[in-house]
Amino acid sequence: MPHPGPGTRISGNIADLVRDAARADPDKPALLFSGGRTSWAELEVRVGEIAAGLRALGLVAGDRVALQLGNTPDFPAAYFGVLRAGLTAVPVNTGYTHDEVRHLLTDSRARALVTSSAEMGLALLGELEGLEHVALVGVRSGWRRRRPRPWTPCCGPATASR
């Protein structure tokens, strides 16, 4: 994919770069991890699934979505999915304690949390009034496998999950 020259103004959403790369070089590796790889085409599918899943939750442009995911292929897929949906990504350090995550979610006014920790997500869903949704994302049998697990919404609106 050619790079824009100096002074070129780029418009649109940064997640569009994933779509462009998938169109230009669908089979080229986008992500390399622990002996596995995800092509641009595969990443584009995941980004689209995540964006659609977030929109299906009723989130609207500008809503904040916290991402508490490790250094795995799930993070870039979720990050670009949040951006593609027109939402604001709020990265959360995976080393944070429960209290630190609670403070960050409250302070950022995140309406949703994407995490690989069902235990943390469900606990916070029950504690925080502003947190309406928790989505669980991960891979089969650890993140080292090549094929990531599809986007899996974990919990619906907080009122239905409490």
Residue frames as a rotation matrix with the C-alpha (Angstrom) as fourth column:
MET 1
0.588 0.809 0.000 0.00
0.809 -0.588 0.000 0.00
0.000 0.000 -1.000 0.00
PRO 2
-0.182 -0.698 0.693 1.60
0.612 -0.632 -0.476 3.31
0.770 0.337 0.542 -1.01
HIS 3
-0.156 0.032 -0.987 2.26
0.912 -0.380 -0.156 5.82
-0.380 -0.924 0.030 1.72
PRO 4
0.838 0.466 0.284 0.97
0.538 -0.795 -0.282 9.37
0.095 0.389 -0.916 1.31
GLY 5
-0.056 -0.901 0.431 3.61
0.697 -0.344 -0.629 11.95
0.715 0.265 0.647 0.59
PRO 6
-0.701 -0.270 -0.661 4.63
0.683 -0.522 -0.511 14.80
-0.207 -0.809 0.550 2.91
GLY 7
-0.888 0.366 -0.280 1.89
-0.342 -0.930 -0.132 17.33
-0.309 -0.021 0.951 3.45
THR 8
-0.630 0.704 -0.327 -0.83
-0.029 0.400 0.916 14.95
0.776 0.587 -0.232 2.29
ARG 9
-0.511 0.563 0.649 -3.98
-0.858 -0.293 -0.422 15.41
-0.048 -0.773 0.633 4.29
ILE 10
-0.879 0.240 -0.412 -5.55
0.174 0.966 0.191 12.15
0.443 0.096 -0.891 5.39
SER 11
-0.389 0.822 0.417 -9.27
-0.900 -0.436 0.020 12.15
0.198 -0.367 0.909 6.02
GLY 12
0.303 0.603 -0.738 -11.54
-0.340 0.792 0.507 9.52
0.890 0.098 0.445 7.48
ASN 13
0.834 0.097 0.543 -11.10
-0.544 0.300 0.784 7.10
-0.087 -0.949 0.303 10.32
ILE 14
-0.173 -0.984 0.033 -7.75
-0.974 0.176 0.146 5.50
-0.149 -0.007 -0.989 11.14
ALA 15
-0.125 0.204 0.971 -9.51
-0.184 0.957 -0.225 2.12
-0.975 -0.207 -0.082 11.09
ASP 16
0.859 0.405 -0.312 -10.00
-0.341 -0.002 -0.940 2.71
-0.381 0.914 0.136 7.34
LEU 17
0.019 -0.938 -0.346 -6.28
-1.000 -0.018 -0.006 1.94
-0.001 0.346 -0.938 6.98
VAL 18
-0.509 -0.116 0.853 -7.03
-0.314 0.948 -0.059 -1.67
-0.801 -0.297 -0.519 7.95
ARG 19
0.531 0.787 0.315 -9.74
0.115 0.301 -0.947 -1.86
-0.840 0.538 0.069 5.27
ASP 20
0.708 -0.319 -0.630 -7.38
-0.697 -0.462 -0.549 -0.31
-0.116 0.828 -0.549 2.70
ALA 21
-0.389 -0.912 0.132 -4.59
-0.890 0.409 0.202 -2.76
-0.238 -0.039 -0.971 3.54
ALA 22
-0.244 0.386 0.889 -7.03
-0.040 0.912 -0.407 -5.69
-0.969 -0.135 -0.207 3.37
ARG 23
0.828 0.552 -0.096 -8.10
-0.078 -0.056 -0.995 -4.59
-0.555 0.832 -0.003 -0.12
ALA 24
0.522 -0.697 -0.492 -4.54
-0.850 -0.379 -0.367 -3.99
0.069 0.610 -0.790 -1.33
ASP 25
-0.444 -0.776 -0.448 -2.79
-0.617 0.628 -0.475 -7.01
0.650 0.066 -0.757 0.21
PRO 26
0.483 0.829 0.281 -5.39
-0.749 0.225 0.623 -9.33
0.454 -0.512 0.730 1.79
ASP 27
0.848 -0.128 -0.514 -3.04
0.219 0.968 0.121 -12.27
0.482 -0.215 0.849 2.37
LYS 28
-0.166 -0.946 0.279 -0.09
0.012 -0.285 -0.958 -10.31
0.986 -0.156 0.059 3.72
PRO 29
-0.136 0.076 -0.988 0.51
0.927 0.363 -0.100 -10.58
0.351 -0.929 -0.120 7.46
ALA 30
0.375 0.310 0.874 -0.97
-0.061 -0.932 0.357 -7.76
0.925 -0.187 -0.331 9.51
LEU 31
0.510 -0.157 0.845 -0.09
-0.859 -0.126 0.495 -9.26
0.029 -0.979 -0.200 12.90
LEU 32
0.065 -0.554 -0.830 2.65
-0.122 0.821 -0.557 -11.72
0.990 0.138 -0.015 13.80
PHE 33
0.205 0.077 0.976 2.46
-0.956 -0.196 0.217 -13.32
0.208 -0.978 0.034 17.21
SER 34
-0.076 -0.258 0.963 4.04
-0.743 0.659 0.117 -16.29
-0.665 -0.707 -0.242 18.93
GLY 35
-0.817 -0.345 0.462 4.48
0.015 0.788 0.616 -18.27
-0.577 0.510 -0.638 15.74
GLY 36
-0.012 0.888 0.459 1.04
0.845 0.254 -0.470 -17.34
-0.534 0.382 -0.754 14.39
ARG 37
-0.967 -0.239 -0.090 -0.10
0.156 -0.832 0.533 -14.74
-0.202 0.501 0.842 11.96
THR 38
0.120 0.990 -0.073 -3.24
0.566 -0.128 -0.814 -12.82
-0.816 0.056 -0.576 11.10
SER 39
-0.539 -0.277 0.796 -3.61
0.839 -0.265 0.476 -11.54
0.079 0.924 0.375 7.55
TRP 40
-0.968 0.215 -0.127 -4.98
-0.208 -0.976 -0.060 -8.12
-0.137 -0.032 0.990 6.69
ALA 41
-0.428 0.858 -0.285 -8.15
-0.348 0.134 0.928 -9.80
0.834 0.496 0.241 5.40
GLU 42
-0.125 0.347 -0.929 -8.63
0.727 0.669 0.152 -11.70
0.675 -0.657 -0.337 8.67
LEU 43
-0.783 -0.195 -0.591 -7.99
0.571 -0.602 -0.558 -8.56
-0.247 -0.774 0.583 10.72
GLU 44
-0.872 0.489 0.026 -10.50
-0.409 -0.757 0.510 -6.63
0.269 0.433 0.860 8.61
VAL 45
-0.150 0.836 -0.527 -13.17
0.125 0.545 0.829 -9.26
0.981 0.059 -0.187 9.31
ARG 46
-0.246 -0.001 -0.969 -12.50
0.937 0.257 -0.238 -9.11
0.250 -0.966 -0.062 13.06
VAL 47
-0.961 -0.124 -0.247 -12.53
0.186 -0.952 -0.245 -5.31
-0.205 -0.282 0.937 13.11
GLY 48
-0.635 0.772 -0.025 -15.86
-0.441 -0.335 0.832 -5.30
0.634 0.539 0.554 11.30
GLU 49
-0.055 0.603 -0.796 -17.35
0.493 0.709 0.504 -7.90
0.868 -0.364 -0.337 13.67
ILE 50
-0.498 -0.209 -0.842 -16.28
0.865 -0.197 -0.462 -5.95
-0.069 -0.958 0.279 16.71
ALA 51
-0.985 0.167 -0.035 -17.56
-0.170 -0.977 0.130 -2.63
-0.012 0.134 0.991 15.33
ALA 52
-0.351 0.908 -0.229 -20.91
-0.282 0.131 0.951 -4.23
0.893 0.398 0.210 14.51
GLY 53
-0.120 0.260 -0.958 -21.09
0.771 0.633 0.075 -5.87
0.626 -0.729 -0.276 17.94
LEU 54
-0.784 -0.228 -0.578 -20.49
0.568 -0.638 -0.520 -2.57
-0.250 -0.736 0.629 19.69
ARG 55
-0.852 0.524 0.002 -23.06
-0.457 -0.745 0.485 -0.73
0.256 0.412 0.874 17.59
ALA 56
-0.226 0.792 -0.568 -25.58
0.110 0.600 0.793 -3.53
0.968 0.116 -0.222 18.29
LEU 57
-0.447 0.006 -0.894 -25.19
0.882 0.169 -0.440 -2.72
0.149 -0.986 -0.081 21.99
GLY 58
0.646 0.753 0.123 -26.65
0.736 -0.658 0.160 0.73
0.202 -0.013 -0.979 21.31
LEU 59
-0.014 -0.723 -0.690 -23.39
0.631 -0.542 0.555 2.62
-0.776 -0.427 0.464 21.74
VAL 60
0.865 0.361 0.347 -23.27
0.500 -0.566 -0.656 5.88
-0.041 0.741 -0.670 19.80
ALA 61
0.256 -0.811 0.527 -20.50
0.534 -0.336 -0.776 8.07
0.806 0.480 0.347 18.39
GLY 62
-0.036 -0.404 0.914 -18.33
-0.508 -0.780 -0.365 9.49
0.861 -0.477 -0.178 21.13
ASP 63
0.906 0.322 0.274 -19.22
-0.401 0.446 0.800 6.86
0.135 -0.835 0.534 23.75
ARG 64
-0.067 -0.982 0.178 -16.17
-0.983 0.034 -0.181 5.54
0.171 -0.187 -0.967 25.55
VAL 65
0.909 0.214 -0.359 -15.19
-0.194 0.977 0.090 1.88
0.370 -0.012 0.929 25.42
ALA 66
0.312 -0.813 0.492 -12.50
-0.877 -0.047 0.479 0.67
-0.366 -0.581 -0.727 27.81
LEU 67
0.687 -0.205 -0.697 -10.12
-0.326 0.770 -0.548 -1.97
0.649 0.604 0.462 26.46
GLN 68
0.251 -0.619 0.744 -8.41
-0.893 0.148 0.425 -4.14
-0.373 -0.772 -0.515 29.04
LEU 69
1.000 0.008 -0.014 -6.63
-0.014 0.858 -0.513 -6.65
0.008 0.513 0.858 26.85
GLY 70
0.399 -0.912 0.096 -3.11
0.161 0.173 0.972 -7.99
-0.903 -0.372 0.216 26.92
ASN 71
-0.164 -0.604 -0.780 -0.46
-0.785 -0.399 0.474 -7.83
-0.598 0.690 -0.409 24.23
THR 72
-0.421 0.179 0.889 -2.35
0.381 0.925 -0.006 -10.18
-0.823 0.336 -0.458 21.91
PRO 73
-0.907 0.119 0.403 -3.97
0.374 -0.208 0.904 -9.93
0.192 0.971 0.144 18.48
ASP 74
0.021 0.978 -0.207 -7.23
0.992 0.006 0.128 -9.13
0.126 -0.208 -0.970 20.27
PHE 75
-0.084 -0.056 -0.995 -6.06
0.539 -0.842 0.002 -5.64
-0.838 -0.536 0.101 21.25
PRO 76
-0.891 -0.243 -0.384 -5.52
-0.131 -0.672 0.729 -4.20
-0.435 0.699 0.567 17.75
ALA 77
-0.702 0.699 0.139 -8.72
0.514 0.362 0.778 -5.87
0.493 0.617 -0.613 16.49
ALA 78
0.130 0.770 -0.624 -10.74
0.988 -0.156 0.013 -4.40
-0.087 -0.618 -0.781 19.37
TYR 79
-0.360 -0.347 -0.866 -9.01
0.372 -0.905 0.208 -1.01
-0.856 -0.247 0.455 19.16
PHE 80
-0.988 -0.029 -0.154 -9.70
-0.129 -0.412 0.902 -0.60
-0.090 0.911 0.403 15.45
GLY 81
-0.471 0.880 -0.061 -13.21
0.745 0.434 0.507 -2.01
0.473 0.193 -0.860 15.93
VAL 82
0.021 0.418 -0.908 -13.96
0.822 -0.524 -0.223 0.66
-0.569 -0.742 -0.355 18.53
LEU 83
-0.604 -0.330 -0.726 -12.66
-0.046 -0.894 0.445 3.36
-0.796 0.302 0.525 16.19
ARG 84
-0.952 0.276 0.136 -14.54
0.188 0.170 0.967 1.99
0.244 0.946 -0.214 13.18
ALA 85
-0.152 0.947 -0.281 -17.76
0.959 0.211 0.192 2.15
0.241 -0.241 -0.940 15.22
GLY 86
0.033 0.120 0.992 -17.08
0.179 -0.977 0.112 5.87
0.983 0.174 -0.054 15.84
LEU 87
0.920 0.283 -0.273 -16.45
0.279 0.019 0.960 5.30
0.277 -0.959 -0.061 19.53
THR 88
0.397 -0.795 0.460 -13.60
-0.750 -0.569 -0.338 6.44
0.530 -0.211 -0.821 21.77
ALA 89
0.463 -0.335 -0.821 -11.09
0.357 0.918 -0.173 3.81
0.811 -0.213 0.544 22.90
VAL 90
0.547 -0.308 0.778 -9.87
-0.793 -0.489 0.364 3.98
0.269 -0.816 -0.512 26.50
PRO 91
0.110 -0.571 -0.814 -6.90
-0.046 0.815 -0.578 1.60
0.993 0.101 0.064 26.92
VAL 92
0.763 0.156 0.628 -6.65
-0.631 -0.032 0.775 0.07
0.141 -0.987 0.074 30.39
ASN 93
-0.308 -0.950 -0.046 -3.41
-0.864 0.300 -0.406 -1.36
0.399 -0.085 -0.913 31.76
THR 94
0.391 0.456 -0.799 -3.83
-0.180 0.890 0.419 -5.11
0.902 -0.020 0.430 32.35
GLY 95
-0.478 -0.655 -0.586 -1.68
0.502 0.344 -0.794 -4.75
0.721 -0.673 0.164 35.46
TYR 96
-0.505 0.352 0.788 -4.17
-0.600 -0.799 -0.027 -2.45
0.621 -0.487 0.615 37.17
THR 97
-0.965 0.261 -0.036 -5.86
0.186 0.579 -0.793 -3.64
-0.186 -0.772 -0.608 40.33
HIS 98
-0.253 0.959 0.129 -9.63
0.944 0.215 0.250 -3.91
0.212 0.185 -0.960 40.55
ASP 99
0.318 0.369 -0.873 -9.82
0.666 -0.742 -0.071 -0.55
-0.674 -0.559 -0.482 42.36
GLU 100
-0.559 -0.596 -0.576 -7.62
-0.025 -0.682 0.731 1.16
-0.828 0.423 0.367 39.75
VAL 101
-0.881 0.302 0.363 -9.76
0.438 0.235 0.868 -0.17
0.177 0.924 -0.339 36.90
ARG 102
0.078 0.956 -0.282 -12.93
0.996 -0.088 -0.024 0.89
-0.047 -0.279 -0.959 38.71
HIS 103
0.064 -0.132 -0.989 -11.50
0.324 -0.935 0.146 4.42
-0.944 -0.330 -0.017 39.15
LEU 104
-0.868 -0.461 -0.184 -10.45
-0.031 -0.321 0.947 4.64
-0.495 0.828 0.264 35.48
LEU 105
-0.635 0.695 0.337 -13.85
0.713 0.358 0.603 3.44
0.299 0.623 -0.723 34.23
THR 106
0.289 0.734 -0.614 -15.68
0.889 -0.444 -0.112 5.87
-0.355 -0.513 -0.781 36.50
ASP 107
-0.126 -0.448 -0.885 -13.40
0.149 -0.891 0.430 8.77
-0.981 -0.078 0.179 35.60
SER 108
-0.952 -0.298 -0.063 -13.58
-0.030 -0.114 0.993 8.09
-0.303 0.948 0.099 31.84
ARG 109
-0.137 0.988 -0.072 -17.34
-0.668 -0.145 -0.730 7.47
-0.732 -0.052 0.680 31.93
ALA 110
-0.887 -0.226 -0.402 -16.88
-0.451 0.607 0.654 4.30
0.096 0.762 -0.641 29.85
ARG 111
0.129 0.989 0.074 -20.21
-0.981 0.138 -0.137 2.73
-0.145 -0.055 0.988 28.89
ALA 112
0.950 0.152 -0.273 -18.59
-0.221 0.945 -0.242 -0.54
0.221 0.291 0.931 27.85
LEU 113
0.132 -0.917 0.376 -15.60
-0.811 0.118 0.573 -2.67
-0.570 -0.381 -0.728 28.77
VAL 114
0.780 -0.074 -0.622 -13.89
-0.381 0.733 -0.564 -5.10
0.497 0.677 0.543 26.41
THR 115
0.076 -0.723 0.687 -11.79
-0.978 0.079 0.191 -7.54
-0.192 -0.686 -0.702 28.40
SER 116
-0.158 -0.168 -0.973 -10.43
-0.407 0.909 -0.091 -11.06
0.900 0.381 -0.212 28.45
SER 117
-0.972 -0.185 -0.146 -11.23
0.068 0.373 -0.925 -11.32
0.226 -0.909 -0.350 32.17
ALA 118
-0.146 0.988 -0.054 -14.84
0.229 0.087 0.970 -12.34
0.962 0.130 -0.239 32.70
GLU 119
0.020 0.115 -0.993 -14.34
0.980 0.193 0.042 -12.21
0.196 -0.974 -0.109 36.47
MET 120
-0.778 -0.369 -0.509 -13.19
0.474 -0.876 -0.088 -8.57
-0.413 -0.310 0.856 36.45
GLY 121
-0.883 0.429 0.192 -15.78
-0.081 -0.541 0.837 -7.52
0.463 0.724 0.512 33.87
LEU 122
-0.036 0.934 -0.356 -18.74
0.458 0.332 0.825 -9.05
0.888 -0.134 -0.440 35.65
ALA 123
-0.151 -0.081 -0.985 -17.65
0.980 -0.143 -0.139 -7.67
-0.130 -0.986 0.101 39.03
LEU 124
-0.913 -0.253 -0.319 -17.35
0.223 -0.966 0.128 -4.15
-0.341 0.045 0.939 37.60
LEU 125
-0.655 0.739 0.158 -20.66
0.078 -0.143 0.987 -4.45
0.751 0.659 0.036 35.77
GLY 126
0.161 0.734 -0.660 -22.34
0.788 0.307 0.534 -5.08
0.594 -0.606 -0.528 39.09
GLU 127
-0.153 -0.345 -0.926 -20.53
0.913 -0.407 0.001 -2.19
-0.377 -0.846 0.378 40.82
LEU 128
-0.851 -0.346 -0.396 -20.56
0.191 -0.905 0.380 0.70
-0.490 0.248 0.836 38.36
GLU 129
0.106 0.983 -0.147 -23.80
0.258 -0.170 -0.951 2.39
-0.960 0.063 -0.271 37.44
GLY 130
0.308 -0.002 -0.951 -22.37
-0.703 -0.674 -0.226 3.96
-0.641 0.739 -0.209 34.26
LEU 131
-0.786 -0.595 -0.170 -20.91
-0.571 0.591 0.570 0.71
-0.239 0.544 -0.804 32.94
GLU 132
0.182 0.980 -0.077 -23.68
-0.887 0.130 -0.444 -0.82
-0.425 0.149 0.893 30.84
HIS 133
0.928 0.138 -0.347 -21.92
-0.323 0.761 -0.562 -3.55
0.186 0.634 0.751 28.87
VAL 134
0.023 -0.933 0.360 -19.05
-0.655 0.258 0.710 -5.97
-0.755 -0.252 -0.605 29.21
ALA 135
0.838 0.159 -0.522 -17.79
-0.522 0.510 -0.684 -7.87
0.158 0.846 0.510 26.16
LEU 136
0.400 -0.690 0.604 -15.49
-0.228 0.563 0.794 -10.84
-0.888 -0.455 0.068 26.50
VAL 137
0.778 -0.279 -0.563 -12.87
-0.583 0.016 -0.812 -11.28
0.236 0.960 -0.151 23.83
GLY 138
0.147 -0.777 0.612 -10.21
-0.646 0.393 0.654 -13.98
-0.749 -0.491 -0.445 23.64
VAL 139
-0.085 -0.256 -0.963 -8.82
-0.906 0.422 -0.033 -16.93
0.415 0.870 -0.267 21.77
ARG 140
0.861 0.417 -0.290 -9.24
-0.312 0.884 0.348 -20.67
0.401 -0.209 0.892 22.07
SER 141
0.808 -0.502 -0.308 -6.87
0.586 0.734 0.343 -22.42
0.054 -0.458 0.887 24.46
GLY 142
0.112 -0.779 -0.617 -4.70
0.508 -0.489 0.709 -19.39
-0.854 -0.393 0.341 25.03
TRP 143
0.676 0.237 -0.698 -3.78
-0.281 -0.793 -0.541 -16.62
-0.681 0.562 -0.469 22.66
ARG 144
-0.352 -0.935 -0.040 -1.03
-0.428 0.123 0.895 -18.55
-0.832 0.332 -0.443 20.92
ARG 145
-0.083 0.392 0.916 -3.40
0.657 0.713 -0.245 -20.24
-0.749 0.582 -0.316 18.47
ARG 146
-0.907 -0.303 0.291 -3.64
0.407 -0.461 0.789 -18.91
-0.105 0.834 0.542 14.94
ARG 147
-0.398 0.843 0.362 -7.42
0.405 -0.192 0.894 -18.60
0.823 0.503 -0.265 14.70
PRO 148
-0.964 0.075 0.256 -8.88
-0.253 -0.555 -0.792 -16.06
0.083 -0.828 0.554 17.15
ARG 149
-0.520 0.850 -0.086 -12.24
0.789 0.438 -0.431 -16.72
-0.329 -0.292 -0.898 18.74
PRO 150
-0.251 0.483 0.839 -15.00
0.609 -0.595 0.525 -14.59
0.752 0.643 -0.144 17.21
TRP 151
-0.763 0.099 0.638 -16.26
-0.396 -0.852 -0.342 -11.50
0.510 -0.514 0.690 18.95
THR 152
-0.347 0.627 -0.698 -18.36
0.655 0.695 0.298 -12.70
0.671 -0.354 -0.651 21.85
PRO 153
-0.179 0.335 0.925 -20.61
-0.545 -0.817 0.190 -10.26
0.819 -0.470 0.329 23.70
CYS 154
-0.852 -0.231 -0.470 -20.51
0.235 0.634 -0.737 -11.36
0.468 -0.738 -0.486 27.31
CYS 155
-0.489 0.638 -0.595 -23.19
0.746 -0.048 -0.665 -9.31
-0.453 -0.769 -0.452 28.90
GLY 156
-0.060 0.574 0.817 -26.03
0.787 -0.476 0.392 -7.09
0.614 0.666 -0.423 27.81
PRO 157
0.078 0.141 0.987 -27.33
-0.247 -0.956 0.156 -4.00
0.966 -0.256 -0.040 29.52
ALA 158
-0.847 -0.515 0.129 -26.35
-0.217 0.115 -0.969 -3.77
0.484 -0.849 -0.209 33.17
THR 159
-0.307 0.802 0.513 -29.98
-0.942 -0.179 -0.284 -3.68
-0.136 -0.570 0.810 34.28
ALA 160
0.651 0.555 -0.518 -30.56
-0.654 0.756 -0.013 -7.08
0.384 0.348 0.855 32.65
SER 161
0.120 -0.723 -0.680 -27.36
-0.002 0.685 -0.728 -8.54
0.993 0.088 0.080 34.06
ARG 162
-0.517 -0.390 0.762 -27.56
-0.677 -0.358 -0.643 -7.51
0.524 -0.848 -0.078 37.71
